[in-house]
């Protein structure tokens, strides 16, 4: 799952950069096109945030799984 999320994240980042470059080059034909591109970039940023959260949660769950129940008893 981690590899899939990392690949998806890289693809999203690549697409977001392309749109931002197009916007900075003035390729939006009208204000509606500009709004659409900005919305697309915002959506990509939100998805990146969701993916980061999933990866963080997955890492924490893996760490919890790797520790044994006696670890918490011994450390107290």
C-alpha positions as CSV (number, residue, x, y, z in Angstrom):
1,X,0.0,0.0,0.0
2,X,2.8,2.4,0.9
3,X,4.4,2.0,-2.6
4,X,1.1,2.7,-4.3
5,X,0.4,5.8,-2.3
6,X,4.0,7.1,-2.9
7,X,3.6,6.5,-6.7
8,X,0.2,8.2,-6.7
9,X,1.6,11.1,-4.7
10,X,4.5,11.6,-7.2
11,X,2.1,11.5,-10.2
12,X,-0.2,14.1,-8.5
13,X,2.8,16.3,-7.7
14,X,4.0,16.1,-11.4
15,X,0.5,17.1,-12.7
16,X,0.2,20.0,-10.1
17,X,3.6,21.4,-11.3
18,X,2.5,21.2,-14.9
19,X,-0.7,23.2,-14.2
20,X,1.2,25.8,-12.1
21,X,3.7,26.2,-14.9
22,X,0.9,26.7,-17.4
23,X,-0.8,29.2,-15.1
24,X,2.5,31.2,-14.7
25,X,3.0,31.2,-18.4
26,X,-0.5,32.7,-18.9
27,X,-2.0,29.7,-20.8
28,X,-5.4,30.1,-19.2
29,X,-7.6,31.4,-22.0
30,X,-10.1,33.1,-19.8
31,X,-11.0,33.7,-16.2
32,X,-13.1,30.5,-16.1
33,X,-10.1,28.5,-17.3
34,X,-8.0,30.2,-14.6
35,X,-10.5,29.4,-11.9
36,X,-10.7,25.8,-13.1
37,X,-6.9,25.4,-13.0
38,X,-6.7,26.9,-9.5
39,X,-9.4,24.5,-8.4
40,X,-7.5,21.6,-9.8
41,X,-4.3,22.7,-8.0
42,X,-6.2,23.1,-4.8
43,X,-7.7,19.6,-5.2
44,X,-4.3,18.1,-5.8
45,X,-3.0,19.8,-2.7
46,X,-5.9,18.3,-0.7
47,X,-5.3,14.8,-2.1
48,X,-1.5,15.2,-1.2
49,X,-2.5,16.1,2.3
50,X,-4.8,13.0,2.5
51,X,-2.1,10.7,1.2
52,X,0.4,12.2,3.7
53,X,-2.0,11.5,6.5
54,X,-2.6,7.9,5.3
55,X,1.1,7.3,5.1
56,X,1.7,8.7,8.6
57,X,-1.2,6.7,10.1
58,X,0.1,3.5,8.3
59,X,3.6,4.1,9.7
60,X,2.2,4.6,13.3
61,X,0.2,1.4,13.0
62,X,3.2,-0.5,11.8
63,X,5.2,0.8,14.7
64,X,2.5,-0.2,17.2
65,X,2.3,-3.7,15.6
66,X,6.1,-4.2,15.9
67,X,6.2,-3.5,19.6
68,X,5.2,-6.3,21.9
69,X,2.6,-5.9,24.7
70,X,5.4,-6.3,27.3
71,X,7.3,-3.3,26.0
72,X,4.8,-0.9,27.5
73,X,4.8,-2.8,30.8
74,X,8.6,-2.9,31.0
75,X,9.0,0.8,30.3
76,X,6.6,1.9,33.1
